[in-house]
Amino acid sequence: MKKVEAIIRKSKFTAVKEALHKVGVNFFSYWDVTGLGNEKEGHVYRGVAYSTSDIQRRYLSIVVNDDFEDITIDAILKSAGTGEVGDGKVFVSSIDEVYRIRTGEKGGETLK
């Protein structure tokens, strides 16, 4: 099993959620977050400089079986990108085990 974590633009959340549902990823958690990035310059709009390093972001946490790893990441990359600095990041880590609290069962079947 894999844990896919993504930090995306808040404005792209609906598109990412729909893309994940289309590939069969129907359960994940998310939080509204703010962070700092590597960009040193902001954007200027109508003469006012705006920092793009503290744009509102959404943090997604998704646990999937190994066979869903690539399609989950692909769905996020295709739906979250704008081509601009600040589109976000995707992190992947291994999950050793998962348990369903209600029944006590464990393993990949608990993710279905």
Secondary structure, DSSP 8 states (H G I E B T S, - for coil): -EEEEEEEEGGGHHHHHHHHHHTT----EEEEE----S----EEETTEEE-STT--EEEEEEEE-GGGHHHHHHHHHHHH--SSTT-EEEEEEE----B-TTT--BSGGGG-
